[in-house]
Amino acid sequence: MRDVLRHHLFWPVAALVALLVANTVARPGFLAVTVRDGHLFGAPIDILRTTAPLLLVALGMTLVIATRGIDLSVGAVVAVSGAVALSHIASSPDPESPVTVLTAIGLALALCLVLGVWNGFLVSALGIQPIIATLILMTAGRGVAMLITGGMITTVNSAPFKVLGSGFWLGLPVAAVIAFGVFAVVAFVVRRTALGMLLEATGINPAASRLSGVRSRTLTWTVYTASGLFAGLAGLLISADTMAADANNAGLFIELDAILAVVIGGTALSGGKFNLSGTLVGALVIATLERTVTVLGISPLVTPLFMALVVIAVTLLQSPRMRERLTAARRRQVMAPPEPQPAARPDSTPDSTEVKAG
Amino acid sequence: MTQQTTPPVVEMTGISVEFPPVKALDGVDFSLRPGEIHALMGENGAGKSTLIKALTGIHSPTAGTIRVDGVERRFSGPADARAHGVSTVYQEVNLCENLTVAENIMLGAEPRVLGGLNWRAIRRQAATHLERMGLDIDPASSLGSHSLAVQQLVAICRATVGDCKVLILDEPTSSLDTDEVERLFTVMRGLRADGVAILFVSHFLDQVYEVSDRMTVLRNGTLVGEYVTADLPAAELVQHMIGRSMDVLEAAEEVLEQAERPAETTPLLQVVGLGRKGSVQPFDLDLYEGEVVGLAGLLGSGRTELARLLTGADRADVGQARVSGRPTRLRNPRAAMRHRIAYTSEDRKGEGVVDGLTVRENIVLALQAERGWMRPLPRKQVDELVARYIKQLGIRPANPEALLRNLSGGNQQKVLLARWLATAPRLLVLDEPTRGIDVGAKAEIQKLVAELAADGMSVVFISAELEEVLRISHRIAVMRDRRKVAEIDGGGATMDQVVDLIAGGGAA
């Protein structure tokens, strides 16, 4: 039990389960999944679909945060990606042709890759602080998207492109299949190769890593590029869902949700050790939370407050200091001390693994 | 000096501290009198830091009492201890590099005016404190612009602000050179004359003998005894500390004596006129296989800078380098690694350990970085490698999954050595590998260096301790004022000879 409680995924998963329970209580059929029109249908499937873009953005964000960085530009990149893809389809003579759609996807992803390279260049080659470096594209990116769409909300009809957002494959939403698929591949690559360890070493101690021969600069550049690419893919999923390129509102605040997903998942913003499975759960928690708001019929006026409270609860439960306090309080309840104990300072209690003495 | 009649200002009795399952301190008694300098001695892991932390409230003892000025106390933490006159300066400088010297000194004790800070008073008071320490630096300059040694003195200066009855100095001299140590000792003696009780922890025995009045020796978390410094010969002290005779210490010398100075061949690394502006003047140096070359010189003499040019940690702007006779450029650490040149930095915390990773990950880091991320070392090979080095170097705890931040300084250093030995270097450049670690571990590292050289490795050994450099080097390069001023044979060299060269006398 103690091991389960201490597991890094315990609290994020507990939060997810609690949200699902709350929904089921409010609406007993919440977890039911049925087959309709040849594909799966139900609230859980919807949650998977709405998680997809956030999961992709949070995936890139986790890797960036591992290197002590942050990428604030992902929301803008989402907008650029959608703008490029939809503008290309709208301007082509044959919007329904798969070739047009594939070209649109290729163009959008290529541009987002370039934007990611730009961020990486600012951070790793020029040594600009990540928050400033990506702030540039965060603001400029929406301008670029605006330029591409000509300031209009471009709406198009293209069945092949729409599949990305609302289609189904083997009964599952295409968006979810893509996002979870990409996530699985990246997680596999990161942990099966030495990439994860080298990223963590770079994030924890860049100077020591350099002296050890780690190509920290290249690694940093790579994660910003990956973050741009994943945000671009997320932008395609979002724009295919709405089929409208909205330079101002597409992907708005998704960078904050992504950072939140990373934090809920247990990766510290100070960099170093990261936790992709935690990010996955974090993204699911946020998507489920958004769904919960509608299920519980919470007034839109207090929605942000409600979400904030849940997030505060999850992050508090995750904080090691808070957890030590809670366990200490429980210990006091369970066994009344036979003799006066020395005043314990819970936050300085060393780990059982600590052997440093002297 | 010490008046036996004065009541102790700190009296700790029967102190036990446990980190289950480890018992870090077991029923230790310790007392400190006003106006004395009291050395706390023991190997790494003997419990010195734990005792200090028990006193300052960082660790809660599971048994025992602590009296300060006769009143029983359990401090809630360093701030509480400081409020009751017990200040601590730790081994690693814990100051804010981005603030000014004055801000660092007065932090938490700033004079206020009308609810705001009185900046002029802050600078003025800080200047007074600096003057008392004999430190001639601008209080308005940023702390980060000063050397580690000056930062250390600023840290001590900060600790004496306010009503300081007890000053705890945990390894204050590990990053200071001879002059600075003298300056520190002058300050310590001044404070002693003012009635301050000073608890002093140092691995440098000569310093302990120079400055302390009494000493308490710990071993494996238990008290060995309390002694008057003048009555305890150094050899006896070392035996008390390590609980065994000096065999290990002498082993290093024996290995070295057996090793023959290798016959002249092509140097493994030959540098001609290598230099870097503002760092070190152009120098020549030949390094041969099977040879230990010591670098002697004061802190800031350019010995570290020279090592950094040899290993690509810094890029040289003039000069040539040849590896096994072939010209090359040591552009960065990776380029040096390709020639099997390895470098451990003097800044263990800042440029060595990756403290959030495990022992295993730290050991394989350089080897893995060299292979690139796409070719991970097979897990089985990693486990074998790590197990071998843990055993060979005696890394404690012998747990590959322990986080490096939970290891003592000496063990962290061994892990760093393992990291580089795993890359099978031909040239190993060790910058202060024995700083801040205990006598036993120090002897082990010296012995290892001698053995590696005997097996054909070329080693460059840098240390602030001349005696150590003299003992294990075949050849010694002497540095002064960022220049290489002499190169002498290690076998025939005497301490006085090297000191003369360092000081600028003698024939260069």
Interface residues (C-beta under 8 A of the other chain):
Chain A: R192 T193 A194 L195 M197 L198 E200 A201 I204 N205 A207 A208 S209 R210 L211 S212 G213 V214 R215 L219 G272 K273 P342 A343 A344 R345 S348 P350 D351 S352 T353 E354 V355 K356 A357 G358
Chain B: V17 F19 P20 P21 V22 A24 L25 G42 E43 N44 G45 A46 G47 K48 S49 T50 G57 I58 H59 S60 P61 T62 R74 S76 G77 L218 G221 A313 N332 P333 R334 M337 Y343 S345 D347 G350 E351 G352 V353 V354 D355 G356 L357 E361 L365 A366 Q368 A369 E370 R371 G372 W373 M374 R375 P376 L377 R396 P397 N399 A402 L403 N406 L407 S408 R419
